[in-house]
């Protein structure tokens, strides 16, 4: 009996980083019931996420043996190199968001502790998503990520925009989840399996089944909503604008990385990407995302909305990689999403440091609030400038390397039209990214509505955005380490 128990425990070793986050959530709950303290809850959260990250890195480095697998013929989850790479990115992004949230919530008069609980639960869902290989695991982990987001988006509920943001995401996300479930039902009715891999084994016999194509299309619509890919992008700018700045950071980083990883595993493991109709659907969504995202971003004067439209365009670039090189897209999409997530943290991090939950004027999200920032906050201006250059894909930033790999992937797949779309989208994007940078260096305003604390650079949020900037520059100048690191992110 003891041997069986020990085997079961050893079988859970690959899931130790996820278990660490679950335990942290329980500890944070207990701490809140004993005594409400922003410092204690924040410390428990960050410590728990660090413990999970260190365990994961020890597993990747071989210090902790994680080769055990649960004795189950049809596992719900799998911990492979692809999952571990994306889990590292999620841990780092979640830590960054919690760090930014701590400074942001300092002036909040309401309860602060529940925000960390919601972030921990949502992060657990994200970690499970990147390792899901079964339809049931797909849906459960996705909902575990999404449901806490409704509360997070509405957290500063006395601001009407925050409440509107949460409500809008709730209604539209529920619709997307229903669409996903219907798609899964159609695929199960045709294939007879909910696991990803068995679908690929029977695909040859029912290659052009109308039921299979309909089910896959419905699932792709649900995935496109979660990724904010056009034409299912309508919620993105409104939700980004209304969300509290640290939550918008979380939505742009952790949520997007987890959803993209799950989508890539689903499409590769099921081999549904081999269907010409699915390829055409992804190509249309990628093209629309690039055009809609970039063209609508040009008109924006609100920085959070601008970054929201920018995210739509970037999802289009990643979809091009997936449709161009198929089963070889795992490592390139992982690298692209990691760099995009870090860049989003840097850009939204500046907004967060400049913002406060309950100022009468709202958050520092209008471009005019950043006019002349260089003359009083040169380091913060440098951070925002480098993030804009990376998003635009300018050389000597990590964003340039990932854009280059996206173009090479399109060329490798002989999709010349899609390669041209990436170049066209980048050219349009350059216009509005440069406009943000020019605003930073304009003549300073006489009246300053928003500014950071005098010693912002020595606070954890300030150190974090400076650290992310250093990473973006390092990978841009010396990309080999990033390329080697991401090449390990392969699906078994």
ABEGO torsion letter per residue (X at the ends): XAAAAAAAAAAAAAAAAAAAAAAAAAAAAAAAAABBBAAAAAAAAAAAAAAAAAAAAAAAAGABBAABBBBBABBABBBBAAAAAAAAAAAAAAAAAAAAAAAAAAABABBAAAAAAAAAAAAAAAAAAAABABAAAAAAAAAAAAAAAAAAAAABAABAAAAAAAAAAAAAAAAAAAAAAAAAAAAAAAAGBABAAAAAAAAAAAAABAAAAAAAAAAAAAAAAAAGBOAAAAAAAAAAAABBAAAAAAAAAAAAAAAAAAAAAAAAAAGAAABAAAAAAAAAAAAAAAAAAAAAAAABABAAAAAAAAAAAAAAAAAAAAAAAEAAAAAAAAAAAAAAAAAAAAAAAAAAAABBAABAAEBBABAAAABGAAAABAAAAAAAAAAAAAAAGBBGBAAAAAAAAAAAAAAAAGBAAAAAAAAAAAAAAAAAAAAAAAAAABBBBABBABBBBAAAAABAAAAAAAAAAAAAAAAAABAAAAAAAAAABBBX
